[in-house]
Amino acid sequence: MRKIITTIVLMLVLSSLNAQQKPAEYDLVILNGRVMDPETMFDAIANVGIKDGKIVMITKSKITGKEIINAKGHVVAPGFIDPHSHNVPTPFGQKLALRDGVTTPLELELGVLPINFWYDQMKGKSQTNYGASASVEAAREKILNPNYQTTDGALINDASIMDETHLSMAWSKDVASDEQVNQILDLVEEGLKQGGLGIGYTPGYMVYGVRTEEGVGAQKLAGKYRRFVYLHGRFSGQLPPNDGLTGTLQQLGAAEAYGGGLVIAHMTAQTLSQTKEAQAIIDAAARKGIPVISEIYAYTYGSTIVAADYLEPDNYQNNMGHDYKDIVNLTDMKPLTKETYEQLKKDAPTTNVTFENATKEDLYWALSHPTSIIGSDAFPGVSKIDKSLPKDWDTPYESVNAHPRGAGTHARILRLVREENLMSLMLAVSKMTFMPAKFLQENGVDQMTNKGRLQVGKDADITIFDPATIKDNATPQMGTLPSTGIPYVIVNGTVVVKDSKVLKDVYPGQPIRAEIQE
């Protein structure tokens, strides 16, 4: 009996020890993938363990979990961060972004207002992380058109409703008085206090309306609150007196004088043949301690509204070197003529169009430059059926006319890495993850410390892609065909894309927000 009891005790002790030595069971494990972390330059085949929305283990040892993804032959990268998206709040836009590997789209160039209202609209119903800057454009519309009432806080979505209580063109054309300038900046400051990530400032759409004092005032606020200005430069062109380089220098001077960070949005679209000189100035300023960086999208053509100031013939044809036929109406996909341009500008000024801008040579040079980052400038499309703004999650991919950058930017970059040796794979991943996260982190967005990295303790935002097959499928004719070669996307530890399908009614997205000071 004593031997039996001793044996039982020994068995219980051994069982207890085995239980203690048994590998921890994680919520999710990713096995056998090529794990890449741009901050530490870690690049090795490893297994990743995720628990409670965090990365808690990266190891070559065997691990197990409640859910298992076999990533053999695939890259396991930090979730892509898109700092320049105008589709953040729309379910269809999020769906496209997720298929392109984006876990954190941010509305930083145009921005939103009121900040509290916009974030409240998103709470609990976002598949991706989300965040926005405070919009100078929206503040101008509110002060210059007191009847303005936004639908969801995103001025770009209000553009489809042209009436006295929604969007007029006051934000673009009207020149503010001294008192109104102060009121505009007060609204922007209120947005910063409410946790706006930075300030969206787009004088390129307000060439004849916005006063330089508004841009300088925005930069002063960026310095005061330790944030940044996201700039669409005042001028697009390559000839005096209104060249893109001048527009860049205008805001860079304010940043040097008053502090705050500065992002030069889609730089090639503004600076064209001046791109290399503009980048050299940006790098020189950064070396002197001015927090400035360029952002580039992956196409030689952009998307905007037909009434954009830079599309006026004196600028687009003479200063940018293009013609009416290089502008395409997204409602019918027809190139414009002088007559159709003038008619749309008069009767439907917010009509979505695409337009040619930079050369392939300048674009590829800027994309591969070691200090630039990637932004999609994802722009709302137009329903082929009823010309409405496509928002619904179930919108068929083939039913929308849109610039392909909203669906394919990140896959396009990685395809160009493979097919044209555009840059190293690690640099490409860094431009879409760590580099934008680091800039935001250093300019007032503390949450980004845990984004853009694939490290123990960081948020489990992860994109898994096949470097041999990843591909952008969106074209000018079929602008919202989703990217392929990205079978899994994970947001805060939750699988949102599985086997290349976005899972419906899964909402792990969390707000990215600066410190609230109210």
Secondary structure, 3 states (H helix, E strand, C coil): CHHHHHHHHHHHHHHHHHHHHCCCEEEEEEEEEEEEECCCCEEEEEEEEEECCEEEEEECCCCEEEEEEECCCCEEEECEEECEECCCCCHHHHHHHHHCCEEEEEEEEEEECCHHHHHHHHCCCCCCCEEEEEEHHHHHHHHHCCCCCCCCCCHHHHCCCCCCCCCCCHHHHCCCCHHHHHHHHHHHHHHHHCCCCCEEECHHHCCCCCCHHHHHHHHHHHHHCCCEEEECCCCCCCCCCCCHHHHHHHHHHHHHHHCCEEEECCHHHHHHHHHHHHHHHHHHHHHCCCCEEEEECCCCEEEEECCCHHHCHHHHCCCCCCCHHHEEECCCCEECCHHHHHHHHHHCCCCEEEEECCCHHHHHHHHHCCCCEECCCECCCEECCCCCCCCCCCCCHHHEECCCHHHHHHHHHHHHHHHHCCCCHHHHHHHCCHHHHHHHHHCCCHHHHHCCCCCCCCECCEEEECCCCCECCCCCCCCCCCCECCCEEEECCEEEEECCEECCCCCCCCECCCCCCC
